[in-house]
Amino acid sequence: MQRRSNITKRRKIIERTKDRRIVVEFAKNASSSAKRSSKALDISYDIIKNGAIFKVYDNNMIKTANLKRIDSNRSNLKKGSIICLK
């Protein structure tokens, strides 16, 4: 019985990673299509690179904002805690 549950757990993990790969692949295709369309229509587009947001105009990159990493205090969290981000 233990072996059967291990196989089921592995199968579920494989399905989750497969689903994630499909979503990542879809996002990459959508991103490259949007970039190609923006270049064809001569419209600027935004990219995130090295922790900053850049606006791209005709191969010129202009830095528009910095991204800050959010540090959280997880010391009081226990299993089943409710997290509310504001």
SULGI-V96365 format. One record per residue. RES is the residue in one small letter. PSI is psi in whole degrees, -180 to 180 (* if undefined). OMEGA is omega as a letter, one per 30 degrees, with the letter a starting at -180 (NA if undefined). Layout:
RES	PSI	OMEGA
RES	PSI	OMEGA
//
This chain:
m	-38	a
q	-42	a
r	-38	a
r	-42	l
s	-35	l
n	-41	l
i	-42	l
t	-43	l
k	-44	l
r	-42	l
r	-42	l
k	-41	l
i	-43	l
i	-42	l
e	-40	l
r	-44	a
t	-34	l
k	-44	l
d	-42	l
r	-43	l
r	-39	l
i	-44	l
v	-42	l
v	-44	l
e	-42	l
f	-43	a
a	-40	l
k	-43	l
n	-43	l
a	-40	a
s	-46	a
s	-34	l
s	-42	l
a	-40	l
k	-45	l
r	-43	l
s	-43	a
s	-41	l
k	-41	a
a	-37	a
l	1	a
d	45	l
i	144	l
s	157	l
y	159	a
d	144	l
i	157	l
i	125	a
k	129	l
n	42	l
g	21	l
a	156	l
i	128	l
f	143	l
k	129	a
v	123	l
y	118	l
d	53	l
n	10	l
n	125	a
m	128	l
i	125	a
k	125	a
t	-29	a
a	158	l
n	146	l
l	132	l
k	140	l
r	134	a
i	123	l
d	131	a
s	151	l
n	107	a
r	13	a
s	-32	a
n	6	a
l	140	l
k	168	l
k	128	l
g	1	l
s	147	l
i	129	a
i	130	l
c	117	l
l	130	l
k	*	NA
//
